[in-house]
Amino acid sequence: MLRFLITLTFCLLNLLPAAHGREGQVTRIEPQVRQGQLLIDADIDFSLGDDLHDAAQKGVPLYFTVDLQIQQPRWWWFDKTVLDTEQTWRIQFNALTRQWRVSLDDLSLPATTLDEALDLVRHIRSWQVGSAALLTPGVDYEGQLRLRLDTSRLARPFQVDALNSNAWSLTTPWKKFTFSLSADTPRN
């Protein structure tokens, strides 16, 4: 009987990462340099739960934040942080116009459906994260990227609900990547 319980516990613990993987994951990250800027293209696979979907349909703005960290490994000391930045999208439904809006900084784009609005977050293209002059050609850099539902930007009543419910906890695991610039890459 004890052997059966141990085996059952082991099997259940092995299922936990699979359940976490269904929340979302970063599937592709591609750094590139263009016109002296370091740009990031990324694809993120995630879906909203029923509670988040219903809240968005009722006009509650959802804030999605992508966190990016790039470090230069050093064998003789702590790794040097080259870039630590984030970008936040706001997705909101306007019941009066029956239209979705996706806002990024000062830019606001219309979308016809929630899925179309989420596609702008799922497929990040040409995100300017910093100057390429921060990077040295031929040096290997390590980066990591994740997406999270930023509940700190919600109205206070929703923040309390987010603390008490797992339905409001959407975070992908950090996706690590490495890259380096070739010597012929223009950095200015």
VENGI-V853345 format. One record per pair of residues at least 12 apart in sequence whose C-alpha atoms are under 10 Angstrom apart, sorted by the first residue. I is the first residue (numbers start at 0). GAP is how many residues later the second one is. D is the distance in whole Angstrom. If there is no record, write none. Layout:
BEGIN
I/GAP/D ; I/GAP/D
END
This chain:
BEGIN
19/150/10 ; 19/151/9 ; 19/152/9 ; 19/153/9 ; 20/24/10 ; 20/25/9 ; 20/151/8 ; 20/152/8 ; 21/23/9 ; 21/24/8 ; 21/25/8 ; 21/150/9 ; 22/22/9 ; 22/23/6 ; 22/24/7 ; 22/25/8 ; 22/26/9 ; 22/146/9 ; 22/147/7 ; 22/148/7 ; 22/149/7 ; 22/150/9 ; 23/20/7 ; 23/21/5 ; 23/22/4 ; 23/23/7 ; 23/24/9 ; 23/122/10 ; 23/123/9 ; 23/124/10 ; 23/146/8 ; 23/147/7 ; 23/148/5 ; 23/149/8 ; 24/18/9 ; 24/19/6 ; 24/20/5 ; 24/21/7 ; 24/121/8 ; 24/122/8 ; 24/146/8 ; 24/147/5 ; 24/148/6 ; 24/149/8 ; 24/150/8 ; 25/16/7 ; 25/17/6 ; 25/18/4 ; 25/19/6 ; 25/20/9 ; 25/96/9 ; 25/118/10 ; 25/119/8 ; 25/120/7 ; 25/121/8 ; 25/146/7 ; 25/147/8 ; 25/148/8 ; 25/149/6 ; 25/150/9 ; 26/15/8 ; 26/16/6 ; 26/17/6 ; 26/18/7 ; 26/95/10 ; 26/148/8 ; 27/13/8 ; 27/14/5 ; 27/15/5 ; 27/16/7 ; 27/17/10 ; 27/95/9 ; 27/117/10 ; 27/147/9 ; 27/149/9 ; 28/12/6 ; 28/13/4 ; 28/14/7 ; 28/15/9 ; 28/95/9 ; 28/114/10 ; 28/115/9 ; 28/116/8 ; 28/146/8 ; 28/147/9 ; 28/148/7 ; 28/149/10 ; 29/12/6 ; 29/13/9 ; 29/95/10 ; 29/96/10 ; 29/147/9 ; 29/148/10 ; 29/149/9 ; 30/95/9 ; 30/96/9 ; 30/97/10 ; 30/98/10 ; 30/112/10 ; 30/146/9 ; 30/147/9 ; 30/148/8 ; 30/149/9 ; 30/150/10 ; 31/94/9 ; 31/95/10 ; 31/96/10 ; 31/100/9 ; 31/147/9 ; 31/148/10 ; 31/149/9 ; 31/153/10 ; 32/93/10 ; 32/95/9 ; 32/97/10 ; 32/98/9 ; 32/99/7 ; 32/148/8 ; 32/152/7 ; 32/153/8 ; 32/154/7 ; 32/155/10 ; 33/92/9 ; 33/94/9 ; 33/97/10 ; 33/98/8 ; 33/151/9 ; 33/152/8 ; 33/153/8 ; 33/154/9 ; 34/96/9 ; 34/97/9 ; 34/151/8 ; 34/152/8 ; 34/153/7 ; 35/94/9 ; 35/95/6 ; 35/96/5 ; 35/97/7 ; 35/149/9 ; 35/150/6 ; 35/151/5 ; 35/152/4 ; 36/89/10 ; 36/90/10 ; 36/91/6 ; 36/92/8 ; 36/93/6 ; 36/94/5 ; 36/95/5 ; 36/96/8 ; 36/97/10 ; 36/149/9 ; 36/150/7 ; 36/151/8 ; 37/88/9 ; 37/89/8 ; 37/90/6 ; 37/91/6 ; 37/92/5 ; 37/93/6 ; 37/94/5 ; 37/95/9 ; 37/96/9 ; 37/97/9 ; 37/149/9 ; 38/86/8 ; 38/87/5 ; 38/88/5 ; 38/89/5 ; 38/90/6 ; 38/91/8 ; 38/92/9 ; 38/93/9 ; 39/28/10 ; 39/84/8 ; 39/85/7 ; 39/86/6 ; 39/87/5 ; 39/88/7 ; 39/89/7 ; 39/90/10 ; 40/82/8 ; 40/83/5 ; 40/84/5 ; 40/85/6 ; 40/86/7 ; 40/87/9 ; 41/79/9 ; 41/80/8 ; 41/81/6 ; 41/82/5 ; 41/83/7 ; 41/84/9 ; 41/85/9 ; 41/103/9 ; 42/76/9 ; 42/77/10 ; 42/78/9 ; 42/79/6 ; 42/80/5 ; 42/81/6 ; 42/82/9 ; 43/22/10 ; 43/75/9 ; 43/77/8 ; 43/78/5 ; 43/79/6 ; 43/80/8 ; 43/101/10 ; 43/102/9 ; 43/103/8 ; 43/128/9 ; 44/74/10 ; 44/76/10 ; 44/77/6 ; 44/78/9 ; 44/102/10 ; 44/127/9 ; 45/72/9 ; 45/73/10 ; 45/75/10 ; 45/76/7 ; 45/101/9 ; 45/124/9 ; 45/125/9 ; 45/126/8 ; 46/68/9 ; 46/71/9 ; 46/75/10 ; 46/123/9 ; 47/67/10 ; 47/70/9 ; 47/119/9 ; 47/120/9 ; 47/122/8 ; 48/117/10 ; 48/118/7 ; 48/119/8 ; 48/120/10 ; 48/121/9 ; 49/117/8 ; 50/114/10 ; 50/115/10 ; 50/116/6 ; 50/117/8 ; 51/115/7 ; 51/116/7 ; 51/117/10 ; 51/118/10 ; 52/61/8 ; 54/37/10 ; 54/38/10 ; 54/103/10 ; 55/35/8 ; 55/36/7 ; 55/37/7 ; 55/38/10 ; 55/44/10 ; 55/58/8 ; 56/35/8 ; 56/36/6 ; 56/37/9 ; 56/38/8 ; 56/41/10 ; 56/43/9 ; 56/56/10 ; 56/57/8 ; 57/34/9 ; 57/35/7 ; 57/36/9 ; 57/37/8 ; 58/32/9 ; 58/33/6 ; 58/34/5 ; 58/35/6 ; 58/36/7 ; 58/41/9 ; 59/31/9 ; 59/32/6 ; 59/33/7 ; 59/34/9 ; 59/94/8 ; 59/95/9 ; 59/98/9 ; 60/28/10 ; 60/29/6 ; 60/30/6 ; 60/31/4 ; 60/32/7 ; 60/33/10 ; 60/40/10 ; 60/41/10 ; 60/92/9 ; 60/93/7 ; 60/94/9 ; 61/27/8 ; 61/28/6 ; 61/29/5 ; 61/30/6 ; 61/31/10 ; 61/40/10 ; 61/87/7 ; 61/88/8 ; 61/89/8 ; 61/91/8 ; 61/92/7 ; 62/25/6 ; 62/26/6 ; 62/27/5 ; 62/28/6 ; 62/29/9 ; 62/39/10 ; 62/40/9 ; 62/85/8 ; 62/86/6 ; 62/87/5 ; 62/88/7 ; 62/89/9 ; 62/90/7 ; 62/91/8 ; 63/23/8 ; 63/24/5 ; 63/25/5 ; 63/26/7 ; 63/27/8 ; 63/54/9 ; 63/57/8 ; 63/83/7 ; 63/84/6 ; 63/85/5 ; 63/86/6 ; 63/87/9 ; 63/89/10 ; 63/106/9 ; 63/107/9 ; 64/21/7 ; 64/22/6 ; 64/23/4 ; 64/24/6 ; 64/25/9 ; 64/56/9 ; 64/81/8 ; 64/82/6 ; 64/83/5 ; 64/84/6 ; 64/85/6 ; 64/86/10 ; 64/106/10 ; 65/19/8 ; 65/20/5 ; 65/21/5 ; 65/22/6 ; 65/23/9 ; 65/55/9 ; 65/58/10 ; 65/79/7 ; 65/80/6 ; 65/81/4 ; 65/82/6 ; 65/83/9 ; 65/84/9 ; 65/105/10 ; 65/106/10 ; 66/17/8 ; 66/18/6 ; 66/19/4 ; 66/20/7 ; 66/21/9 ; 66/77/8 ; 66/78/6 ; 66/79/5 ; 66/80/6 ; 66/81/8 ; 66/107/9 ; 67/15/8 ; 67/16/6 ; 67/17/5 ; 67/18/6 ; 67/19/9 ; 67/61/8 ; 67/75/7 ; 67/76/6 ; 67/77/5 ; 67/78/7 ; 67/79/9 ; 67/106/9 ; 67/107/10 ; 67/108/10 ; 68/12/7 ; 68/13/8 ; 68/14/6 ; 68/15/4 ; 68/16/7 ; 68/17/9 ; 68/60/10 ; 68/73/8 ; 68/74/5 ; 68/75/5 ; 68/76/7 ; 68/77/9 ; 68/105/10 ; 68/107/9 ; 69/12/6 ; 69/13/5 ; 69/14/6 ; 69/15/9 ; 69/71/7 ; 69/72/6 ; 69/73/4 ; 69/74/7 ; 69/75/9 ; 69/106/10 ; 69/107/9 ; 69/108/9 ; 69/109/10 ; 70/12/7 ; 70/13/9 ; 70/69/9 ; 70/70/6 ; 70/71/5 ; 70/72/6 ; 70/73/9 ; 70/107/10 ; 71/63/9 ; 71/64/10 ; 71/67/8 ; 71/68/7 ; 71/69/5 ; 71/70/6 ; 71/71/9 ; 71/106/10 ; 72/66/9 ; 72/67/8 ; 72/68/7 ; 72/69/7 ; 78/62/10 ; 78/63/10 ; 79/61/10 ; 80/60/10 ; 80/61/10 ; 80/62/10 ; 81/48/10 ; 81/52/7 ; 81/53/8 ; 81/59/9 ; 81/60/10 ; 81/61/10 ; 82/46/8 ; 82/47/7 ; 82/48/10 ; 82/51/9 ; 82/52/10 ; 82/60/9 ; 83/45/9 ; 83/46/10 ; 83/59/10 ; 83/60/10 ; 84/44/7 ; 84/45/9 ; 84/60/10 ; 85/43/8 ; 85/59/9 ; 85/60/10 ; 85/61/10 ; 86/17/8 ; 86/18/9 ; 86/40/9 ; 86/41/10 ; 86/42/9 ; 86/60/10 ; 87/15/8 ; 87/16/6 ; 87/17/8 ; 87/33/9 ; 87/59/10 ; 87/60/10 ; 87/61/9 ; 87/62/8 ; 88/13/7 ; 88/14/6 ; 88/15/5 ; 88/16/8 ; 88/18/10 ; 88/19/10 ; 88/28/10 ; 88/29/9 ; 88/31/9 ; 88/32/7 ; 88/60/10 ; 88/61/10 ; 89/12/6 ; 89/13/5 ; 89/14/7 ; 89/15/9 ; 89/18/9 ; 89/27/10 ; 89/28/10 ; 89/31/10 ; 89/60/10 ; 89/63/10 ; 90/12/7 ; 90/13/9 ; 90/17/10 ; 90/18/10 ; 90/19/10 ; 90/20/10 ; 90/23/8 ; 90/26/7 ; 90/27/8 ; 90/29/10 ; 90/30/9 ; 91/18/10 ; 91/19/10 ; 91/22/9 ; 91/25/9 ; 92/17/10 ; 92/18/9 ; 92/19/10 ; 92/20/9 ; 92/21/8 ; 92/24/10 ; 97/14/8 ; 97/15/9 ; 98/12/7 ; 98/13/6 ; 98/14/8 ; 98/15/9 ; 99/12/6 ; 99/13/6 ; 99/14/7 ; 99/15/10 ; 99/16/9 ; 99/17/7 ; 100/12/10 ; 100/13/9 ; 100/16/7 ; 101/12/10 ; 101/14/10 ; 101/15/6 ; 101/16/8 ; 101/18/8 ; 101/19/9 ; 102/14/10 ; 120/26/9 ; 121/25/9 ; 130/56/8 ; 130/57/8 ; 131/49/9 ; 131/53/9 ; 131/54/8 ; 131/55/5 ; 131/56/7 ; 132/53/9 ; 132/54/5 ; 132/55/6 ; 133/53/9 ; 134/45/8 ; 134/46/8 ; 134/52/8 ; 135/44/8 ; 135/45/7 ; 135/46/9 ; 135/47/9 ; 135/51/9 ; 136/43/7 ; 136/44/5 ; 136/45/5 ; 136/46/5 ; 136/47/8 ; 136/48/8 ; 136/49/10 ; 136/50/9 ; 137/41/9 ; 137/42/6 ; 137/43/6 ; 137/44/6 ; 137/45/6 ; 137/46/10 ; 138/40/8 ; 138/41/6 ; 138/42/7 ; 138/43/9 ; 138/44/10 ; 139/38/7 ; 139/39/6 ; 139/40/5 ; 139/41/8 ; 140/36/8 ; 140/37/6 ; 140/38/5 ; 140/39/6 ; 140/40/9 ; 141/34/7 ; 141/35/6 ; 141/36/4 ; 141/37/7 ; 141/38/9 ; 142/31/9 ; 142/32/8 ; 142/33/6 ; 142/34/5 ; 142/35/6 ; 142/36/8 ; 143/29/10 ; 143/30/6 ; 143/31/5 ; 143/32/4 ; 143/33/6 ; 143/34/9 ; 144/27/9 ; 144/28/8 ; 144/29/5 ; 144/30/5 ; 144/31/7 ; 144/32/8 ; 145/25/7 ; 145/26/6 ; 145/27/6 ; 145/28/5 ; 145/29/6 ; 145/30/9 ; 146/23/8 ; 146/24/6 ; 146/25/5 ; 146/26/8 ; 146/27/8 ; 146/28/10 ; 147/21/8 ; 147/22/6 ; 147/23/4 ; 147/24/6 ; 147/25/9 ; 148/19/8 ; 148/20/7 ; 148/21/5 ; 148/22/6 ; 148/23/9 ; 149/18/9 ; 149/19/9 ; 149/20/9 ; 149/21/9 ; 150/12/9 ; 150/17/8 ; 150/18/8 ; 150/19/9
END
